[in-house]
Amino acid sequence: MNDSILPQWASQVKRDKISKLYLSHAAGIFDEELVDEVAYSMVARAESIIKVTKVHSEGILDCPSCSCIIQCDGQKPWNTFACICGWKLSRGELHKTYQHKQLVGGAAMPIVEDALKSFPVKGSYNDKMFWIDGVIHAFHGELNSQREKTGMAYRPIARNFIEGSLIQVIELIFSLAYGDTPDFIKSRAEWIEKLKISYVPDHIKDKYL
């Protein structure tokens, strides 16, 4: 049994893909291939966030070798994830696979879970575009564990889904082309209001607000 197999987590979506999609949409070009590429990349990312958060918070992992559910035998870095198939890895080594990759959901989990459940698998181009827009403009902490509005906004969830630093992601969102689509214009305006009350550092807010 090869115990060197590591879990694979979905990468963040590239900023230029997001920009290209919004530019096309604003120009009235409905690029079915691009919307699917972005949407399914975000779905894969949501699935990875959910799995990593479970690993990080509960010590539970789907074995990357046989897919069995396994639990770590403790909280220390040297404690081990060991599967009946023979695969094993220390908690510390597993942590390195997702460290600094914005994969631990934290306060974002209710939004991430709702996004995954609401993804329009058989939806139209517009359905997927609106879904993407909803995820991009959401904030950590918008929903509590009962899926109720909290009135709080911690930081943009887009940071978990889109490559780049926090300031690069915020810059991207401000630069997106919305055209004259009322729903998109409204979501951007609401996002700006949430940014104002968020935990985003003041020096970043001051640059854009």
Secondary structure as GFF3:
##gff-version 3
##sequence-region A 1 209
A	DSSP	alpha_helix	15	26	.	.	.	ID=ss1
A	DSSP	alpha_helix	32	58	.	.	.	ID=ss2
A	DSSP	beta_strand	60	62	.	.	.	ID=ss3
A	DSSP	beta_strand	69	71	.	.	.	ID=ss4
A	DSSP	beta_strand	80	82	.	.	.	ID=ss5
A	DSSP	beta_strand	88	90	.	.	.	ID=ss6
A	DSSP	alpha_helix	91	98	.	.	.	ID=ss7
A	DSSP	three_ten_helix	106	108	.	.	.	ID=ss8
A	DSSP	alpha_helix	109	118	.	.	.	ID=ss9
A	DSSP	alpha_helix	125	136	.	.	.	ID=ss10
A	DSSP	alpha_helix	158	161	.	.	.	ID=ss11
A	DSSP	alpha_helix	166	175	.	.	.	ID=ss12
A	DSSP	alpha_helix	182	196	.	.	.	ID=ss13
A	DSSP	alpha_helix	202	208	.	.	.	ID=ss14
###
